[in-house]
Amino acid sequence: MPPRPLPRPAENDAVLVSQDVLSRLKGDILDGHFAPGARLRFAELQRLYGAGIGTLREALSHLLPEGLVELDANRGFRVAAISAEDLRDVSDLHVEFEQRAIVQSVRHGGEAWESGLVLAFHRLARIERLTREERKQRSSEWLAAHRDFHRALVAACPSRWLLRLRAQTFDHMERYRLVSQRHRPLGPSKRAEHEAIQAAALARKAELAGELLAAHLRETTETVLRHAPQFMPPPPG
């Protein structure tokens, strides 16, 4: 009788658990559940995610090269700190990557890309049409719709490396965008800016779309620096 193949469900389950923990932990860092600079204690993480230390250590190790967590040899893992200097640095790169990606996306996008962009804008615009108080109450929903819209803009970019770098800087900018939302005065929505970017993209005006997007992103950085500098201390020593 030939040998039977070894069952692998336990290994597959372990992989799924590890991926789930990584996704949830990363989401909680980007959503501000863990404050910048906060210690990431294994006992608390085990309670929150129901995972073993090995799985948690693997997830944290994945986030190290992304710059979302830092390792202190004497005190363990902590959420990466934020600062005005870091914001300026990552913002410059993010603007460059986003602008290059949208130009390529507009030039290469087909009907499926157009449909995805229209749908993503519609979902975002529904929230941005709300009153100031309603938008404030649905800030987490706006963050998700905003992320989807910006992803839809660049979805047809053929460069995987450019999209990968763009996604990484977008994640870091999300942390600063969250600080801005929490501490700056709530002003008018960005719907007009988003609509103008979408219109240029759908009209296949690639360079204009890139210029509008770059200006939109730079204004966000300036807003954070203007309204929330006290919440961005220098990185801890």
N, C-alpha and C positions, 0 to 999 in steps of 0.2 A: 504494500500500500504506500503510495507516495506521501511524503510529509505534507501536512496541512499548513497553509500560510499562517503565520502568527497574527493573532488579532491585534488591531491598532486603535480601538476606540478610546482607550485610556489616554494614549499619547495625543490623539486628536483633541480630546476634551481638554487636556492640559494646555494645548496651543490656543484653543479658543478662549479659555479662562485668562491666559496671559495677555492675549490681544484685547480682551474686554477690560481688564484692569488697566492696561496701558492707555486705552482710549478714554476711560473714565477719569483716570488721574490727570491726563493731559487736559481734558475738558474742564476739570475742576480748577486747574492752575490758570487756564485762560479766562475762566469765568470769575476769577477772583475769590473762589472759595478758600484758597490758600493765599495769604497776602504775600507780596514780594518780600523776600528775605526771611520768610517764616521757616522754622525748623520742620522737617518732615519726619516725624517720629514713627517708627515701625509699629508701635503698639496702637497708635491712633489709626494708621493706615490699615492695619489688620482689622480693626473694628469697622471701619468705613467700607472696605472692599471685600471683606471675608476671604482674604487670600493669605498664603503663607509668606514668610520672609523672603524665601528664594524667588517667588514670583514678583514680589514687590521690588526686590533689589534689581531684578531683570528689567522691570518697567522703568525704574529710575535711571538705570544705566542707559536705556534707549533715549531718555530725555536729556542726558548730559550733553551729547554732541549737538543737540538742537538748541542748547543754551537756555533751556527753560528751568533747569535745576543745576545746582552747583554742589560739589563735594568738598566738605571740610574734613581733612584727615582726622581731626580730633573730635569732631562733633557730628559727623554723619552728613546726610543730605539736607539741603534747604532749597527753597524756591529762589530762583535767580533774582537778584536785586534789580531795581529800576533807578534811573537817574536821568537828568536832563542831557548829560553828555552821551549816554547810551541811546537815548531817544533820537538825538540829532544824527548819530552815526547810523542807526538802523533805518531811520526815516529816509536818509539820502539814498541808501541802497534799495529800499522798498520802492521809492518813486521811480528809480531807474529800471528796476525789474518789471514793475507794473506797466510802465510806459512802453517798454520794448515788447512785452507780452501782448498788450492790447493791439499794438500796430500789426504784429504778425497774425493775431487772431482775426482781425477785421479783414486782412488780405486773404486769409485761407478759409474763413468760415463759410459753411453752406447753409442750406435751409434748416437743417436740424439745429445748428448753432443759433440761427436767428430766432427760431421758435423757443429755444431754451432761454435766450436772453429776454425775450418779451415776457415770458412767464415769470422769470425771476424778478424783473422790474415790477410787474403787476403785484406780486406778493409784497415787495418792499414798499411800493407806493401806497398800498392799502393802509399800512401802519403810519406812513409819513403824512397821510392826509388827516390823521386824528388830531385832536387838540393837544396842547402841550402836556396837560396833566395825564391824558390817556397814553401818550407816547412814553411818559415817564413810568407809568405802571406796567407797560409792556416792553421795557427796555431789553430784556433777555430775548424776546421774540424778534425785536428789531435787529439785535446783534446777529442772530441766525440768518434772517432774511438779507441783511447787509452783506454777510459773508457769501451767501449764495449768489447774490447779484454780481459781486466783484469776481467771483469764480466763473460765472457765466460769461462775463465780458472777455475773459482770456481763454476760454475753454477750447477754442480752435487753434491756439498757438501750437505749432508743430514741434517746438523744442521742449523735450521732457526735462532737460536740465534747467532751463529757464523757468519752467513752471514749478519745479521743485524748489528752487531758490526763492522764487516769488512767494510760494506758500509758506516757507519758513519765516521770511520777514513779515508776512501778513500776520502770522501767529504772534510775533513779538509786538507788532503794532496794536493788536487786539488788547494787550495788557495795558497799553497807554490809553487806548480809546476808552477802556473801562474806567480808568482813573479820571479821564476828562468828563465822562458822563456823570460820574458820581459827585464831582466837585465844581464843575463850571455852571454858570447860570444856564438854564434851559432856554435856548433861543429858537429861531425858526428851523423847520426841518430842512434837510438837504435834498428834498425832492426835486427842486428845480435843477440843481447840479447833476443829480443822477439822471434826470430826464434828458438833459443836454448831452451827457456822455453817451447815453443809449441812442439818442437820435443820430449823433455823428457816426456811431458804430454801424447802425443799420443802414445809413446812407453811404456806407463804405468810404467814409472820409477818415482814413486810418490815422494820418498825422494829426488832424484836428482832434480826434478822439483821444489820442495820446496826450496832447497838450492840455485838454480839458481835465483828463484824469490826473495828470501831474499836478495841476493847480489845485484840484480838489484835495489831493492827499497832503500837499504842503500846507494848506489852510488848516487841516486837522492837526498837524504837528504844532503849528503856531498857536492854535487854540489851547492845546494841552499845556504848552509852555507858559501861556499867558494866565491861565486860570488855575493851574494845579502845580506850581513849582514846589510848594511846600510839602507835597506828597511824594516827591522824588529826591530823597536825600542821597548823598554819595554812597556808593556801595560800601557795606560794612567791611572793616579791616580783618 
